[in-house]
Amino acid sequence: MTRSEKEILLLDSDKNFKLLLEVIETVPSSKRGISIETQERDKNFRDVLMHLYEWHAMMERWHREGINGDIPFMPAPGYKWRNIGLLNMRIWENYQDVTLNQAIKKLKLSHERVMDLIKSHTNEQIMTKKQYKWTKTSNLYSYFAANTVDHYHWAIKKCEEIARFINFQSCPTCDKESKSESGFLSKLSSPARNALVHEGVDNLQKLSKYTEKEILKIHGIGPASLPTMRTLLEEEGLRFNK
């Protein structure tokens, strides 16, 4: 029997949600609160989970106000879709005092609430465009999927990156190997050193092939590492690529 789009959405959302939690569990519990050195907004598991949680809350508000016949402020009061970067930064700032355990509990509850919202509609209501005035030319499916299965997929990738660096940084053997690969690596912080080794950058010649912007895009490397890298390159008559 062929499953409906609604059934597939529910199944895939639950599957991705469980996978997300499993990724976090690959890191020892004592190290799950570690933040990695990165220029990106989300630096730890808590940041990623609370981002999901807040978008669940916005989805719930849109749905509640829309079903009541109102046109909700979207994505949030005071913000337009073109300002989504500012909104996401505000979300990040608002939850810096939340612990990872609190974040997990909150997200589990909000996930269940959004699943219940999906279940409360028929497949036709979810898939029909312009079924509700507040969804405008789109359908409910696009909003539900964006805040569940698709958002969870993004979160899984983010948490896999965070887990990989935490586990690599926490491995005494890996850290020892990375130090012995090349003299220049021993001059860098452990997160930056491990990040470069992970990328296969184990000598200054390879480092010089990167631009500074490209280096900063590597998870585990922050602006504080650049002066040391520049000095090490200069000592060998090298520099970052332009």
C-alpha positions in Angstrom: 0.0 0.0 0.0 1.4 3.4 -1.0 1.9 5.8 1.8 0.6 9.3 1.7 2.8 12.4 1.7 1.6 13.1 5.3 2.6 9.6 6.4 6.0 9.8 4.7 6.6 13.3 6.3 5.8 11.9 9.8 8.0 8.8 9.3 10.9 10.7 7.8 10.7 13.4 10.5 10.8 10.9 13.3 13.6 9.0 11.6 15.8 12.1 11.2 15.0 13.3 14.7 16.2 10.0 16.2 19.3 10.1 14.0 20.1 13.6 15.3 20.0 12.5 18.9 22.1 9.4 18.0 24.8 11.7 16.5 25.0 13.6 19.8 25.3 10.3 21.7 28.5 9.4 19.8 30.3 11.9 22.0 31.0 11.0 25.6 28.4 12.6 27.9 31.1 14.6 29.7 32.2 16.3 26.5 28.9 17.0 24.8 28.9 20.6 26.1 32.2 21.5 24.4 32.1 24.4 21.9 34.3 24.1 18.8 36.4 27.0 17.4 34.5 28.3 14.4 33.3 31.5 12.8 29.9 30.0 12.2 27.0 30.8 14.5 26.4 27.4 16.0 29.4 26.2 18.0 28.0 23.3 20.0 25.1 20.9 20.2 23.0 23.2 22.3 23.2 25.9 19.7 21.9 23.6 17.0 19.1 22.1 19.1 17.8 25.5 20.4 17.8 26.8 16.9 15.4 23.9 15.9 13.4 24.5 19.0 12.8 28.1 18.3 11.7 27.4 14.7 9.3 24.8 16.1 7.9 27.5 18.3 7.5 29.9 15.4 5.8 27.1 13.3 3.4 26.5 16.2 2.6 30.3 16.3 2.1 30.6 12.6 -0.3 27.6 12.6 -2.2 28.7 15.7 -2.8 32.3 14.4 -3.4 31.1 10.8 -6.0 28.5 11.8 -7.8 31.2 13.9 -8.1 33.3 10.7 -5.3 35.8 11.3 -2.3 36.4 9.1 0.8 35.7 11.3 3.9 37.8 11.3 6.4 35.6 9.4 9.0 34.6 10.2 8.7 36.7 13.5 7.4 40.1 14.6 10.0 42.8 13.5 11.7 40.5 11.0 11.2 39.8 7.3 12.5 36.8 5.4 15.3 38.8 4.1 16.4 39.5 7.7 16.5 35.8 8.6 20.2 36.0 9.5 19.5 38.6 12.1 16.7 36.6 13.5 18.8 33.4 13.7 21.5 35.4 15.6 18.9 36.7 18.0 17.8 33.1 18.6 21.4 32.1 19.3 21.8 35.0 21.8 18.6 34.2 23.6 19.6 30.6 24.5 23.2 30.9 25.6 22.3 30.1 29.2 20.4 26.9 28.4 22.2 23.6 29.1 22.4 20.8 26.6 20.2 18.6 28.7 17.6 21.3 28.9 17.8 21.8 25.2 17.2 18.1 24.5 14.2 18.1 26.8 12.7 21.2 25.2 13.3 19.9 21.6 11.8 16.5 22.3 8.6 18.2 23.5 8.4 20.7 20.6 9.1 17.9 18.2 6.1 15.9 19.5 3.9 19.0 19.4 4.7 19.7 15.8 4.1 16.0 14.9 0.7 16.3 16.5 0.0 19.4 14.4 0.8 17.4 11.2 -1.4 14.5 12.4 -4.3 16.9 13.0 -4.6 17.5 9.3 -5.7 15.3 6.4 -3.3 14.6 3.6 -5.4 16.8 1.3 -5.3 19.7 3.8 -1.5 19.4 4.0 -0.8 19.1 0.2 -3.4 21.5 -1.3 -1.9 24.9 -2.2 -3.9 27.9 -0.9 -5.9 25.7 1.4 -5.3 28.3 4.1 -5.1 32.0 3.6 -2.0 32.3 5.8 0.1 29.9 3.6 -0.6 32.2 0.6 0.4 30.4 -2.6 2.1 27.5 -0.8 0.8 24.5 1.1 1.1 23.3 4.7 3.5 20.6 3.7 6.2 23.1 2.7 6.1 24.8 6.2 5.9 21.5 8.1 8.7 19.9 6.1 11.0 23.0 6.4 10.7 22.9 10.1 11.0 19.1 10.6 12.5 16.6 8.2 14.5 19.1 6.2 15.7 21.1 9.2 16.6 17.9 11.0 18.7 16.9 8.0 20.6 20.2 8.3 21.0 19.7 12.1 22.4 16.2 11.6 25.1 17.5 9.3 26.0 20.3 11.8 26.1 17.9 14.7 28.2 15.4 12.8 30.8 18.1 12.2 30.8 19.1 15.9 31.0 15.5 17.0 33.8 14.7 14.7 36.0 17.5 16.0 35.2 16.9 19.6 36.0 13.2 19.3 39.2 13.9 17.4 40.3 16.6 19.9 39.6 14.2 22.7 41.7 11.4 21.3 45.2 11.4 22.9 46.6 9.2 20.1 45.2 11.4 17.4 46.5 14.5 19.0 49.9 13.1 19.5 50.0 12.0 15.9 48.9 15.4 14.7 51.7 17.1 16.7 54.4 14.8 15.2 53.2 15.2 11.6 55.0 18.5 11.1 56.8 21.0 13.3 54.5 23.9 12.4 51.4 22.0 13.7 52.8 21.9 17.2 52.7 25.7 17.3 48.9 25.8 16.9 46.1 25.3 19.3 44.8 21.8 19.6 41.4 22.5 17.8 43.2 24.3 14.9 45.9 21.6 14.7 43.4 18.8 14.6 41.2 20.7 12.0 44.2 21.0 9.6 45.2 17.4 10.0 41.6 16.4 9.3 41.8 18.4 6.1 45.1 16.8 5.2 47.1 20.0 5.7 50.2 18.6 7.3 52.9 21.0 6.0 53.3 24.7 5.2 53.3 24.1 1.5 49.8 22.7 1.6 48.7 25.5 4.0 50.0 28.2 1.5 47.5 26.9 -1.1 44.6 28.2 1.0 43.3 31.7 1.2 42.7 33.1 4.7 38.9 33.0 4.0 39.1 29.3 3.0 41.1 28.5 6.2 38.5 30.2 8.4 35.7 28.1 6.8 37.3 25.0 8.2 35.6 23.9 11.4 37.9 24.2 14.4 39.9 27.2 13.1 39.1 30.7 14.3 40.6 34.2 13.6 43.0 33.8 16.6 44.9 31.2 14.8 45.7 33.3 11.7 48.6 35.5 13.1 50.5 32.3 14.1 49.9 30.8 10.7 51.0 33.9 8.9 54.2 34.0 10.9 55.0 30.4 10.3 54.4 30.8 6.6 56.6 33.9 6.4 59.5 32.2 8.2 59.6 29.7 5.3 59.1 32.4 2.6 55.5 31.5 2.0 52.2 33.2 2.5 48.5 32.5 2.2 47.1 32.3 -1.4 45.3 35.4 -2.7 
